Amino acid sequence: MTTSLEQAHLLMPAIQKLADAAYGPLLQQYPPLADLMAEVPTGRWQFFFITTGIGVSLLLAPVHVALEDQDQVCHTVDAALAAWHPQAHAALEDFLKFIQDRMQQEVELPAAIGSWLVWNLKQAQPSEEELTLAWPLGLFFLHSFKDWWDTEANGAPA
């Protein structure tokens, strides 16, 4: 049985493990990603993958986390970000602003998420082929975190 607060404490370690575990399979499944990553330091993958995972989980939290728990959950995730990397807050703010801007332009959420990741991995405007990665990468994150905050009223996972 977990609560939203317990899930918040587990979020950073879970995303860090997912970043490591997903690296090889995603590169194997998506050759354009493998081509892109041939030029990208592994540390950049870790940083932007983790930032994307935190961002997606926070985007999904208002739907699943009880209103009275949201502040405490956000403070817990915020503390984990601060402890993890000095630039994490700025990157997360950039992610959230990018997503908001794209949603206002009627870009679908998976495409917005994936394009932010690809853009930041490359550190430049992605090519058309690289942008084909946006949708599947965005879906990967949405699927990975869609149930993260789901708990029953008694604290049991939904």
DRENTORKOL-3810 file (N, C-alpha, C; in nm, 4 decimals):
REM DRENTORKOL-3810
@n.u->0.0831; n.v->-0.1178; n.w->0.0000; ca.u->0.0000; ca.v->0.0000; ca.w->0.0000; c.u->0.0873; c.v->0.1238; c.w->0.0000
@n.u->0.0652; n.v->0.2077; n.w->-0.0985; ca.u->0.1426; ca.v->0.3311; ca.w->-0.1024; c.u->0.0477; c.v->0.4504; c.w->-0.1077
@n.u->0.0978; n.v->0.5609; n.w->-0.0593; ca.u->0.0245; ca.v->0.6868; ca.w->-0.0676; c.u->0.0917; c.v->0.7728; c.w->-0.1741
@n.u->0.0291; n.v->0.8820; n.w->-0.2087; ca.u->0.0880; ca.v->0.9742; ca.w->-0.3056; c.u->0.2215; c.v->1.0280; c.w->-0.2549
@n.u->0.2305; n.v->1.0543; n.w->-0.1254; ca.u->0.3560; ca.v->1.1045; ca.w->-0.0697; c.u->0.4663; c.v->0.9990; c.w->-0.0800
@n.u->0.4322; n.v->0.8745; n.w->-0.0516; ca.u->0.5312; ca.v->0.7672; ca.w->-0.0673; c.u->0.5737; c.v->0.7543; c.w->-0.2132
@n.u->0.4785; n.v->0.7671; n.w->-0.3036; ca.u->0.5111; ca.v->0.7626; ca.w->-0.4465; c.u->0.6036; c.v->0.8785; c.w->-0.4837
@n.u->0.5821; n.v->0.9955; n.w->-0.4248; ca.u->0.6675; ca.v->1.1109; ca.w->-0.4512; c.u->0.8117; c.v->1.0832; c.w->-0.4084
@n.u->0.8286; n.v->1.0163; n.w->-0.2954; ca.u->0.9631; ca.v->0.9807; ca.w->-0.2475; c.u->1.0301; c.v->0.8789; c.w->-0.3393
@n.u->0.9522; n.v->0.7936; n.w->-0.4008; ca.u->1.0059; ca.v->0.6888; ca.w->-0.4883; c.u->1.0300; c.v->0.7358; c.w->-0.6314
@n.u->0.9754; n.v->0.8502; n.w->-0.6674; ca.u->0.9767; ca.v->0.8945; ca.w->-0.8058; c.u->1.1180; c.v->0.9107; c.w->-0.8630
@n.u->1.2027; n.v->0.9875; n.w->-0.7985; ca.u->1.3372; ca.v->1.0126; ca.w->-0.8524; c.u->1.4169; c.v->0.8829; c.w->-0.8685
@n.u->1.4247; n.v->0.7972; n.w->-0.7664; ca.u->1.5004; ca.v->0.6731; ca.w->-0.7872; c.u->1.4413; c.v->0.5855; c.w->-0.8985
@n.u->1.3099; n.v->0.5860; n.w->-0.9110; ca.u->1.2465; ca.v->0.5049; ca.w->-1.0157; c.u->1.2813; c.v->0.5584; c.w->-1.1542
@n.u->1.2772; n.v->0.6896; n.w->-1.1712; ca.u->1.3088; ca.v->0.7481; ca.w->-1.3019; c.u->1.4564; c.v->0.7276; c.w->-1.3348
@n.u->1.5432; n.v->0.7373; n.w->-1.2357; ca.u->1.6853; ca.v->0.7136; ca.w->-1.2606; c.u->1.7086; c.v->0.5704; c.w->-1.3092
@n.u->1.6415; n.v->0.4752; n.w->-1.2487; ca.u->1.6545; ca.v->0.3356; ca.w->-1.2926; c.u->1.5949; c.v->0.3162; c.w->-1.4312
@n.u->1.4814; n.v->0.3800; n.w->-1.4571; ca.u->1.4188; ca.v->0.3691; ca.w->-1.5883; c.u->1.5084; c.v->0.4286; c.w->-1.6964
@n.u->1.5751; n.v->0.5389; n.w->-1.6670; ca.u->1.6660; ca.v->0.6010; ca.w->-1.7649; c.u->1.7746; c.v->0.5025; c.w->-1.8065
@n.u->1.8291; n.v->0.4297; n.w->-1.7097; ca.u->1.9318; ca.v->0.3290; ca.w->-1.7406; c.u->1.8726; c.v->0.2100; c.w->-1.8148
@n.u->1.7597; n.v->0.1611; n.w->-1.7668; ca.u->1.6994; ca.v->0.0404; ca.w->-1.8238; c.u->1.6441; c.v->0.0643; c.w->-1.9639
@n.u->1.5949; n.v->0.1825; n.w->-1.9925; ca.u->1.5311; ca.v->0.2096; ca.w->-2.1216; c.u->1.6302; c.v->0.2452; c.w->-2.2314
@n.u->1.7506; n.v->0.2838; n.w->-2.1945; ca.u->1.8480; ca.v->0.3344; ca.w->-2.2915; c.u->1.8717; c.v->0.2363; c.w->-2.4069
@n.u->1.9163; n.v->0.1187; n.w->-2.3773; ca.u->1.9467; ca.v->0.0205; ca.w->-2.4811; c.u->1.8251; c.v->-0.0195; c.w->-2.5634
@n.u->1.7158; n.v->-0.0592; n.w->-2.4991; ca.u->1.5969; ca.v->-0.0981; ca.w->-2.5766; c.u->1.5410; c.v->0.0136; c.w->-2.6661
@n.u->1.5409; n.v->0.1380; n.w->-2.6182; ca.u->1.4903; ca.v->0.2474; ca.w->-2.7011; c.u->1.5819; c.v->0.2721; c.w->-2.8208
@n.u->1.7124; n.v->0.2655; n.w->-2.8001; ca.u->1.8052; ca.v->0.2830; ca.w->-2.9111; c.u->1.7918; c.v->0.1705; c.w->-3.0127
@n.u->1.7694; n.v->0.0504; n.w->-2.9644; ca.u->1.7533; ca.v->-0.0636; ca.w->-3.0539; c.u->1.6228; c.v->-0.0518; c.w->-3.1330
@n.u->1.5164; n.v->-0.0086; n.w->-3.0679; ca.u->1.3863; ca.v->0.0004; ca.w->-3.1331; c.u->1.3780; c.v->0.1173; c.w->-3.2314
@n.u->1.4519; n.v->0.2247; n.w->-3.2048; ca.u->1.4428; ca.v->0.3456; ca.w->-3.2870; c.u->1.5810; c.v->0.3829; c.w->-3.3408
@n.u->1.6173; n.v->0.3333; n.w->-3.4590; ca.u->1.7490; ca.v->0.3648; ca.w->-3.5163; c.u->1.7805; c.v->0.5145; c.w->-3.5253
@n.u->1.6827; n.v->0.6028; n.w->-3.5557; ca.u->1.7178; ca.v->0.7458; ca.w->-3.5549; c.u->1.7622; c.v->0.7951; c.w->-3.4164
@n.u->1.7085; n.v->0.7352; n.w->-3.3113; ca.u->1.7524; ca.v->0.7707; ca.w->-3.1766; c.u->1.8949; c.v->0.7215; c.w->-3.1537
@n.u->1.9253; n.v->0.6028; n.w->-3.2006; ca.u->2.0618; ca.v->0.5501; ca.w->-3.1882; c.u->2.1598; c.v->0.6407; c.w->-3.2625
@n.u->2.1205; n.v->0.6859; n.w->-3.3817; ca.u->2.2067; ca.v->0.7768; ca.w->-3.4577; c.u->2.2288; c.v->0.9071; c.w->-3.3817
@n.u->2.1223; n.v->0.9614; n.w->-3.3260; ca.u->2.1321; ca.v->1.0849; ca.w->-3.2483; c.u->2.2208; c.v->1.0644; c.w->-3.1261
@n.u->2.1999; n.v->0.9552; n.w->-3.0555; ca.u->2.2735; ca.v->0.9311; ca.w->-2.9312; c.u->2.4213; c.v->0.9012; c.w->-2.9548
@n.u->2.4575; n.v->0.8665; n.w->-3.0769; ca.u->2.5996; ca.v->0.8456; ca.w->-3.1078; c.u->2.6794; c.v->0.9738; c.w->-3.0874
@n.u->2.6104; n.v->1.0886; n.w->-3.0934; ca.u->2.6751; ca.v->1.2189; ca.w->-3.0770; c.u->2.6482; c.v->1.2825; c.w->-2.9406
@n.u->2.5735; n.v->1.2133; n.w->-2.8551; ca.u->2.5275; ca.v->1.2719; ca.w->-2.7290; c.u->2.5940; c.v->1.2020; c.w->-2.6107
@n.u->2.6505; n.v->1.2785; n.w->-2.5187; ca.u->2.7062; ca.v->1.2157; ca.w->-2.3984; c.u->2.5966; c.v->1.1480; c.w->-2.3155
@n.u->2.6304; n.v->1.0375; n.w->-2.2535; ca.u->2.5345; ca.v->0.9627; ca.w->-2.1728; c.u->2.4763; c.v->1.0486; c.w->-2.0606
@n.u->2.5571; n.v->1.1360; n.w->-2.0044; ca.u->2.5084; ca.v->1.2240; ca.w->-1.8985; c.u->2.3954; c.v->1.3136; c.w->-1.9447
@n.u->2.3977; n.v->1.3561; n.w->-2.0708; ca.u->2.2885; ca.v->1.4387; ca.w->-2.1235; c.u->2.1607; c.v->1.3560; c.w->-2.1336
@n.u->2.1748; n.v->1.2293; n.w->-2.1759; ca.u->2.0582; ca.v->1.1394; ca.w->-2.1790; c.u->1.9963; c.v->1.1305; c.w->-2.0403
@n.u->2.0800; n.v->1.1035; n.w->-1.9406; ca.u->2.0310; ca.v->1.0907; ca.w->-1.8038; c.u->1.9573; c.v->1.2167; c.w->-1.7591
@n.u->2.0203; n.v->1.3312; n.w->-1.7795; ca.u->1.9630; ca.v->1.4573; ca.w->-1.7321; c.u->1.8271; c.v->1.4849; c.w->-1.7961
@n.u->1.8208; n.v->1.4766; n.w->-1.9278; ca.u->1.6963; ca.v->1.5132; ca.w->-1.9952; c.u->1.5914; c.v->1.4030; c.w->-1.9878
@n.u->1.6322; n.v->1.2775; n.w->-1.9804; ca.u->1.5355; ca.v->1.1690; ca.w->-1.9600; c.u->1.4702; c.v->1.1849; c.w->-1.8225
@n.u->1.5504; n.v->1.2071; n.w->-1.7200; ca.u->1.4979; ca.v->1.2223; ca.w->-1.5841; c.u->1.4095; c.v->1.3461; c.w->-1.5741
@n.u->1.4531; n.v->1.4569; n.w->-1.6328; ca.u->1.3717; ca.v->1.5784; ca.w->-1.6311; c.u->1.2376; c.v->1.5547; c.w->-1.7002
@n.u->1.2400; n.v->1.4858; n.w->-1.8132; ca.u->1.1158; ca.v->1.4554; ca.w->-1.8852; c.u->1.0250; c.v->1.3679; c.w->-1.7994
@n.u->1.0817; n.v->1.2656; n.w->-1.7357; ca.u->1.0016; ca.v->1.1774; ca.w->-1.6501; c.u->0.9387; c.v->1.2516; c.w->-1.5333
@n.u->1.0152; n.v->1.3376; n.w->-1.4694; ca.u->0.9604; ca.v->1.4181; ca.w->-1.3589; c.u->0.8504; c.v->1.5087; c.w->-1.4119
@n.u->0.8769; n.v->1.5734; n.w->-1.5235; ca.u->0.7781; ca.v->1.6639; ca.w->-1.5810; c.u->0.6478; c.v->1.5938; c.w->-1.6164
@n.u->0.6580; n.v->1.4787; n.w->-1.6805; ca.u->0.5376; ca.v->1.4043; ca.w->-1.7173; c.u->0.4622; c.v->1.3602; c.w->-1.5927
@n.u->0.5342; n.v->1.3115; n.w->-1.4927; ca.u->0.4657; ca.v->1.2673; ca.w->-1.3704; c.u->0.3941; c.v->1.3846; c.w->-1.3028
@n.u->0.4540; n.v->1.5028; n.w->-1.3063; ca.u->0.3894; ca.v->1.6200; ca.w->-1.2467; c.u->0.2697; c.v->1.6667; c.w->-1.3301
@n.u->0.2785; n.v->1.6521; n.w->-1.4622; ca.u->0.1639; ca.v->1.6859; ca.w->-1.5466; c.u->0.0441; c.v->1.5964; c.w->-1.5159
@n.u->0.0713; n.v->1.4718; n.w->-1.4822; ca.u->-0.0353; ca.v->1.3756; ca.w->-1.4554; c.u->-0.0861; c.v->1.3813; c.w->-1.3107
@n.u->-0.0082; n.v->1.4390; n.w->-1.2211; ca.u->-0.0425; ca.v->1.4384; ca.w->-1.0782; c.u->-0.1766; c.v->1.5040; c.w->-1.0446
@n.u->-0.2120; n.v->1.6194; n.w->-1.1024; ca.u->-0.3377; ca.v->1.6825; ca.w->-1.0609; c.u->-0.4614; c.v->1.5968; c.w->-1.0831
@n.u->-0.4537; n.v->1.5040; n.w->-1.1755; ca.u->-0.5676; ca.v->1.4170; ca.w->-1.2031; c.u->-0.5780; c.v->1.3051; c.w->-1.0995
@n.u->-0.4644; n.v->1.2638; n.w->-1.0428; ca.u->-0.4607; ca.v->1.1453; ca.w->-0.9579; c.u->-0.4303; c.v->1.1716; c.w->-0.8103
@n.u->-0.3679; n.v->1.2841; n.w->-0.7802; ca.u->-0.3295; ca.v->1.3136; ca.w->-0.6418; c.u->-0.4384; c.v->1.4004; c.w->-0.5791
@n.u->-0.4837; n.v->1.3596; n.w->-0.4624; ca.u->-0.5872; ca.v->1.4348; ca.w->-0.3917; c.u->-0.5404; c.v->1.5785; c.w->-0.3703
@n.u->-0.6323; n.v->1.6706; n.w->-0.3829; ca.u->-0.6007; ca.v->1.8131; ca.w->-0.3720; c.u->-0.5253; c.v->1.8441; c.w->-0.2427
@n.u->-0.5672; n.v->1.7840; n.w->-0.1328; ca.u->-0.5028; ca.v->1.8117; ca.w->-0.0041; c.u->-0.3596; c.v->1.7565; c.w->0.0045
@n.u->-0.3221; n.v->1.6660; n.w->-0.0863; ca.u->-0.1871; ca.v->1.6080; ca.w->-0.0859; c.u->-0.0944; c.v->1.6718; c.w->-0.1886
@n.u->-0.1473; n.v->1.7517; n.w->-0.2785; ca.u->-0.0680; ca.v->1.8014; ca.w->-0.3905; c.u->0.0500; c.v->1.8889; c.w->-0.3485
@n.u->0.0306; n.v->1.9777; n.w->-0.2517; ca.u->0.1415; ca.v->2.0629; ca.w->-0.2078; c.u->0.2558; c.v->1.9794; c.w->-0.1509
@n.u->0.2230; n.v->1.8848; n.w->-0.0658; ca.u->0.3259; ca.v->1.8015; ca.w->-0.0035; c.u->0.3981; c.v->1.7161; c.w->-0.1073
@n.u->0.3248; n.v->1.6636; n.w->-0.2032; ca.u->0.3853; ca.v->1.5845; ca.w->-0.3106; c.u->0.4805; c.v->1.6721; c.w->-0.3919
@n.u->0.4364; n.v->1.7921; n.w->-0.4277; ca.u->0.5214; ca.v->1.8828; ca.w->-0.5052; c.u->0.6468; c.v->1.9225; c.w->-0.4281
@n.u->0.6345; n.v->1.9471; n.w->-0.2990; ca.u->0.7518; ca.v->1.9819; ca.w->-0.2181; c.u->0.8497; c.v->1.8650; c.w->-0.2111
@n.u->0.7984; n.v->1.7443; n.w->-0.2026; ca.u->0.8838; ca.v->1.6251; ca.w->-0.1970; c.u->0.9596; c.v->1.6075; c.w->-0.3278
@n.u->0.8899; n.v->1.6210; n.w->-0.4400; ca.u->0.9547; ca.v->1.6088; ca.w->-0.5712; c.u->1.0538; c.v->1.7234; c.w->-0.5898
@n.u->1.0171; n.v->1.8434; n.w->-0.5472; ca.u->1.1050; ca.v->1.9591; ca.w->-0.5561; c.u->1.2351; c.v->1.9360; c.w->-0.4793
@n.u->1.2251; n.v->1.8806; n.w->-0.3601; ca.u->1.3448; ca.v->1.8525; ca.w->-0.2797; c.u->1.4329; c.v->1.7484; c.w->-0.3479
@n.u->1.3714; n.v->1.6479; n.w->-0.4074; ca.u->1.4491; ca.v->1.5455; ca.w->-0.4788; c.u->1.5215; c.v->1.6065; c.w->-0.5983
@n.u->1.4554; n.v->1.6963; n.w->-0.6691; ca.u->1.5195; ca.v->1.7643; ca.w->-0.7823; c.u->1.6386; c.v->1.8471; c.w->-0.7366
@n.u->1.6191; n.v->1.9234; n.w->-0.6301; ca.u->1.7268; ca.v->2.0088; ca.w->-0.5784; c.u->1.8468; c.v->1.9260; c.w->-0.5350
@n.u->1.8215; n.v->1.8128; n.w->-0.4736; ca.u->1.9309; ca.v->1.7262; ca.w->-0.4286; c.u->2.0007; c.v->1.6570; c.w->-0.5448
@n.u->1.9298; n.v->1.6364; n.w->-0.6536; ca.u->1.9834; ca.v->1.5612; ca.w->-0.7665; c.u->2.0767; c.v->1.6432; c.w->-0.8544
@n.u->2.0331; n.v->1.7625; n.w->-0.8954; ca.u->2.1123; ca.v->1.8394; ca.w->-0.9926; c.u->2.0834; c.v->1.9891; c.w->-0.9772
@n.u->2.1876; n.v->2.0724; n.w->-0.9786; ca.u->2.1659; ca.v->2.2160; ca.w->-0.9592; c.u->2.0855; c.v->2.2831; c.w->-1.0711
@n.u->2.0809; n.v->2.2240; n.w->-1.1896; ca.u->2.0069; ca.v->2.2837; ca.w->-1.3009; c.u->1.8711; c.v->2.2171; c.w->-1.3239
@n.u->1.8330; n.v->2.1277; n.w->-1.2340; ca.u->1.7096; ca.v->2.0513; ca.w->-1.2534; c.u->1.5855; c.v->2.1395; c.w->-1.2544
@n.u->1.5786; n.v->2.2355; n.w->-1.1648; ca.u->1.4598; ca.v->2.3217; ca.w->-1.1601; c.u->1.4446; c.v->2.4019; c.w->-1.2893
@n.u->1.5543; n.v->2.4575; n.w->-1.3374; ca.u->1.5480; ca.v->2.5363; ca.w->-1.4610; c.u->1.5048; c.v->2.4482; c.w->-1.5780
@n.u->1.5575; n.v->2.3272; n.w->-1.5845; ca.u->1.5197; ca.v->2.2357; ca.w->-1.6935; c.u->1.3728; c.v->2.1964; c.w->-1.6825
@n.u->1.3260; n.v->2.1705; n.w->-1.5612; ca.u->1.1853; ca.v->2.1348; ca.w->-1.5429; c.u->1.0943; c.v->2.2519; c.w->-1.5807
@n.u->1.1313; n.v->2.3725; n.w->-1.5410; ca.u->1.0527; ca.v->2.4899; ca.w->-1.5797; c.u->1.0487; c.v->2.5039; c.w->-1.7313
@n.u->1.1619; n.v->2.4812; n.w->-1.7969; ca.u->1.1680; ca.v->2.4880; ca.w->-1.9425; c.u->1.0765; c.v->2.3818; c.w->-2.0048
@n.u->1.0816; n.v->2.2608; n.w->-1.9508; ca.u->0.9953; ca.v->2.1532; ca.w->-1.9993; c.u->0.8486; c.v->2.1933; c.w->-1.9882
@n.u->0.8070; n.v->2.2377; n.w->-1.8708; ca.u->0.6662; ca.v->2.2714; ca.w->-1.8476; c.u->0.6206; c.v->2.3879; c.w->-1.9359
@n.u->0.7070; n.v->2.4878; n.w->-1.9538; ca.u->0.6729; ca.v->2.6005; ca.w->-2.0419; c.u->0.6628; c.v->2.5518; c.w->-2.1862
@n.u->0.7546; n.v->2.4694; n.w->-2.2310; ca.u->0.7527; ca.v->2.4150; ca.w->-2.3667; c.u->0.6226; c.v->2.3393; c.w->-2.3914
@n.u->0.5859; n.v->2.2538; n.w->-2.2965; ca.u->0.4632; ca.v->2.1750; ca.w->-2.3111; c.u->0.3420; c.v->2.2674; c.w->-2.3166
@n.u->0.3368; n.v->2.3642; n.w->-2.2269; ca.u->0.2244; ca.v->2.4586; ca.w->-2.2253; c.u->0.2147; c.v->2.5337; c.w->-2.3577
@n.u->0.3287; n.v->2.5811; n.w->-2.4083; ca.u->0.3292; ca.v->2.6535; ca.w->-2.5360; c.u->0.2814; c.v->2.5647; c.w->-2.6498
@n.u->0.3274; n.v->2.4410; n.w->-2.6522; ca.u->0.2872; ca.v->2.3490; ca.w->-2.7601; c.u->0.1397; c.v->2.3124; c.w->-2.7492
@n.u->0.0895; n.v->2.2972; n.w->-2.6286; ca.u->-0.0526; ca.v->2.2650; ca.w->-2.6118; c.u->-0.1388; c.v->2.3819; c.w->-2.6609
@n.u->-0.0941; n.v->2.5046; n.w->-2.6383; ca.u->-0.1673; ca.v->2.6212; ca.w->-2.6879; c.u->-0.1650; c.v->2.6268; c.w->-2.8407
@n.u->-0.0622; n.v->2.5668; n.w->-2.9007; ca.u->-0.0528; ca.v->2.5582; ca.w->-3.0467; c.u->-0.1234; c.v->2.4335; c.w->-3.1002
@n.u->-0.1927; n.v->2.3645; n.w->-3.0107; ca.u->-0.2686; ca.v->2.2437; ca.w->-3.0424; c.u->-0.1811; c.v->2.1270; c.w->-3.0891
@n.u->-0.0571; n.v->2.1239; n.w->-3.0397; ca.u->0.0288; ca.v->2.0074; ca.w->-3.0599; c.u->-0.0155; c.v->1.9032; c.w->-2.9578
@n.u->-0.0280; n.v->1.7799; n.w->-3.0005; ca.u->-0.0714; ca.v->1.6759; ca.w->-2.9084; c.u->0.0375; c.v->1.6479; c.w->-2.8051
@n.u->-0.0067; n.v->1.6120; n.w->-2.6852; ca.u->0.0841; ca.v->1.5967; ca.w->-2.5720; c.u->0.2009; c.v->1.5016; c.w->-2.5997
@n.u->0.1800; n.v->1.3825; n.w->-2.6544; ca.u->0.2967; ca.v->1.2957; ca.w->-2.6787; c.u->0.4009; c.v->1.3605; c.w->-2.7701
@n.u->0.3559; n.v->1.4285; n.w->-2.8743; ca.u->0.4493; ca.v->1.4940; ca.w->-2.9660; c.u->0.5253; c.v->1.6062; c.w->-2.8959
@n.u->0.4568; n.v->1.6805; n.w->-2.8104; ca.u->0.5222; ca.v->1.7894; ca.w->-2.7374; c.u->0.6292; c.v->1.7352; c.w->-2.6428
@n.u->0.5955; n.v->1.6307; n.w->-2.5700; ca.u->0.6908; ca.v->1.5710; ca.w->-2.4749; c.u->0.8137; c.v->1.5190; c.w->-2.5486
@n.u->0.7902; n.v->1.4402; n.w->-2.6512; ca.u->0.9017; ca.v->1.3810; ca.w->-2.7248; c.u->0.9872; c.v->1.4828; c.w->-2.7965
@n.u->0.9253; n.v->1.5869; n.w->-2.8507; ca.u->1.0059; ca.v->1.6864; ca.w->-2.9218; c.u->1.0926; c.v->1.7661; c.w->-2.8245
@n.u->1.0423; n.v->1.7916; n.w->-2.7026; ca.u->1.1273; ca.v->1.8597; ca.w->-2.6036; c.u->1.2496; c.v->1.7741; c.w->-2.5728
@n.u->1.2293; n.v->1.6457; n.w->-2.5544; ca.u->1.3414; ca.v->1.5567; ca.w->-2.5239; c.u->1.4413; c.v->1.5532; c.w->-2.6387
@n.u->1.3936; n.v->1.5328; n.w->-2.7601; ca.u->1.4839; ca.v->1.5237; ca.w->-2.8763; c.u->1.5600; c.v->1.6548; c.w->-2.8944
@n.u->1.4895; n.v->1.7654; n.w->-2.8841; ca.u->1.5531; ca.v->1.8968; ca.w->-2.9001; c.u->1.6659; c.v->1.9138; c.w->-2.7978
@n.u->1.6419; n.v->1.8757; n.w->-2.6748; ca.u->1.7424; ca.v->1.8937; ca.w->-2.5699; c.u->1.8548; c.v->1.7923; c.w->-2.5778
@n.u->1.8259; n.v->1.6727; n.w->-2.6232; ca.u->1.9342; ca.v->1.5768; ca.w->-2.6440; c.u->2.0303; c.v->1.6277; c.w->-2.7511
@n.u->1.9723; n.v->1.6786; n.w->-2.8585; ca.u->2.0537; ca.v->1.7276; ca.w->-2.9710; c.u->2.1173; c.v->1.8624; c.w->-2.9395
@n.u->2.0525; n.v->1.9421; n.w->-2.8555; ca.u->2.0968; ca.v->2.0781; ca.w->-2.8240; c.u->2.0910; c.v->2.1680; c.w->-2.9475
@n.u->1.9998; n.v->2.1364; n.w->-3.0371; ca.u->1.9757; ca.v->2.2137; ca.w->-3.1584; c.u->1.8426; c.v->2.1677; c.w->-3.2165
@n.u->1.7967; n.v->2.2391; n.w->-3.3188; ca.u->1.6709; ca.v->2.2006; ca.w->-3.3825; c.u->1.6860; c.v->2.0626; c.w->-3.4460
@n.u->1.5959; n.v->1.9710; n.w->-3.4137; ca.u->1.6031; ca.v->1.8362; ca.w->-3.4705; c.u->1.5692; c.v->1.8359; c.w->-3.6196
@n.u->1.6250; n.v->1.7377; n.w->-3.6879; ca.u->1.5910; ca.v->1.7163; ca.w->-3.8288; c.u->1.4508; c.v->1.6554; c.w->-3.8363
@n.u->1.3967; n.v->1.6487; n.w->-3.9571; ca.u->1.2650; ca.v->1.5857; ca.w->-3.9758; c.u->1.2680; c.v->1.4410; c.w->-3.9284
@n.u->1.3759; n.v->1.3686; n.w->-3.9610; ca.u->1.3859; ca.v->1.2286; ca.w->-3.9187; c.u->1.3910; c.v->1.2178; c.w->-3.7666
@n.u->1.4667; n.v->1.3062; n.w->-3.7030; ca.u->1.4741; ca.v->1.3041; ca.w->-3.5567; c.u->1.3394; c.v->1.3375; c.w->-3.4935
@n.u->1.2625; n.v->1.4247; n.w->-3.5583; ca.u->1.1311; ca.v->1.4600; ca.w->-3.5040; c.u->1.0309; c.v->1.3454; c.w->-3.5158
@n.u->1.0606; n.v->1.2456; n.w->-3.5981; ca.u->0.9728; ca.v->1.1278; ca.w->-3.6022; c.u->0.9787; c.v->1.0514; c.w->-3.4705
@n.u->1.0795; n.v->1.0790; n.w->-3.3905; ca.u->1.0939; ca.v->1.0151; ca.w->-3.2591; c.u->1.0009; c.v->1.0760; c.w->-3.1549
@n.u->0.9520; n.v->1.1962; n.w->-3.1798; ca.u->0.8770; ca.v->1.2696; ca.w->-3.0780; c.u->0.7551; c.v->1.1912; c.w->-3.0298
@n.u->0.6731; n.v->1.1464; n.w->-3.1209; ca.u->0.5498; ca.v->1.0782; ca.w->-3.0821; c.u->0.5782; c.v->0.9508; c.w->-3.0026
@n.u->0.6609; n.v->0.8577; n.w->-3.0514; ca.u->0.6831; ca.v->0.7358; ca.w->-2.9728; c.u->0.7525; c.v->0.7620; c.w->-2.8389
@n.u->0.8451; n.v->0.8579; n.w->-2.8339; ca.u->0.9093; ca.v->0.8882; ca.w->-2.7051; c.u->0.8095; c.v->0.9507; c.w->-2.6082
@n.u->0.7257; n.v->1.0396; n.w->-2.6575; ca.u->0.6232; ca.v->1.0983; ca.w->-2.5716; c.u->0.5281; c.v->0.9933; c.w->-2.5177
@n.u->0.4864; n.v->0.9005; n.w->-2.6038; ca.u->0.3993; ca.v->0.7907; ca.w->-2.5588; c.u->0.4693; c.v->0.7026; c.w->-2.4568
@n.u->0.5989; n.v->0.6792; n.w->-2.4765; ca.u->0.6755; ca.v->0.5994; ca.w->-2.3807; c.u->0.6655; c.v->0.6613; c.w->-2.2410
@n.u->0.6853; n.v->0.7921; n.w->-2.2310; ca.u->0.6790; ca.v->0.8578; ca.w->-2.1003; c.u->0.5371; c.v->0.8586; c.w->-2.0435
@n.u->0.4406; n.v->0.8884; n.w->-2.1269; ca.u->0.3020; ca.v->0.8896; ca.w->-2.0780; c.u->0.2596; c.v->0.7511; c.w->-2.0308
@n.u->0.2968; n.v->0.6497; n.w->-2.1050; ca.u->0.2622; ca.v->0.5133; ca.w->-2.0638; c.u->0.3371; c.v->0.4741; c.w->-1.9359
@n.u->0.4632; n.v->0.5125; n.w->-1.9273; ca.u->0.5446; ca.v->0.4759; ca.w->-1.8107; c.u->0.4929; c.v->0.5366; c.w->-1.6809
@n.u->0.4321; n.v->0.6541; n.w->-1.6879; ca.u->0.3920; ca.v->0.7245; ca.w->-1.5658; c.u->0.2412; c.v->0.7423; c.w->-1.5509
@n.u->0.1628; n.v->0.6834; n.w->-1.6400; ca.u->0.0178; ca.v->0.7035; ca.w->-1.6362; c.u->-0.0455; c.v->0.6554; c.w->-1.5061
@n.u->0.0093; n.v->0.5527; n.w->-1.4444; ca.u->-0.0472; ca.v->0.4988; ca.w->-1.3207; c.u->0.0365; c.v->0.5314; c.w->-1.1971
@n.u->0.1372; n.v->0.6158; n.w->-1.2124; ca.u->0.2296; ca.v->0.6404; ca.w->-1.1014; c.u->0.1585; c.v->0.6879; c.w->-0.9752
@n.u->0.0650; n.v->0.7775; n.w->-0.9902; ca.u->0.0001; ca.v->0.8389; ca.w->-0.8736; c.u->-0.1286; c.v->0.7697; c.w->-0.8344
@n.u->-0.1705; n.v->0.6693; n.w->-0.9076; ca.u->-0.2979; ca.v->0.6024; ca.w->-0.8775; c.u->-0.2918; c.v->0.5290; c.w->-0.7453
@n.u->-0.3686; n.v->0.5757; n.w->-0.6489; ca.u->-0.3849; ca.v->0.5073; ca.w->-0.5209; c.u->-0.5303; c.v->0.5146; c.w->-0.4833
@n.u->-0.5751; n.v->0.4157; n.w->-0.4132; ca.u->-0.7125; ca.v->0.4159; ca.w->-0.3625; c.u->-0.7187; c.v->0.5064; c.w->-0.2405
@n.u->-0.8358; n.v->0.5387; n.w->-0.2000; ca.u->-0.8534; ca.v->0.6248; ca.w->-0.0821; c.u->-0.7867; c.v->0.5660; c.w->0.0409
@n.u->-0.7783; n.v->0.4329; n.w->0.0505; ca.u->-0.7167; ca.v->0.3691; ca.w->0.1657; c.u->-0.5660; c.v->0.3541; c.w->0.1504
@n.u->-0.5114; n.v->0.4073; n.w->0.0384; ca.u->-0.3671; ca.v->0.4019; ca.w->0.0174; c.u->-0.3230; c.v->0.2863; c.w->-0.0685
@n.u->-0.4116; n.v->0.1954; n.w->-0.1026; ca.u->-0.3748; ca.v->0.0821; ca.w->-0.1869; c.u->-0.3656; c.v->0.1272; c.w->-0.3313
@n.u->-0.2694; n.v->0.0731; n.w->-0.4070; ca.u->-0.2609; ca.v->0.1090; ca.w->-0.5487; c.u->-0.3924; c.v->0.0748; c.w->-0.6188
@n.u->-0.4306; n.v->0.1586; n.w->-0.7117; ca.u->-0.5563; ca.v->0.1376; ca.w->-0.7844; c.u->-0.5432; c.v->0.0221; c.w->-0.8821
END
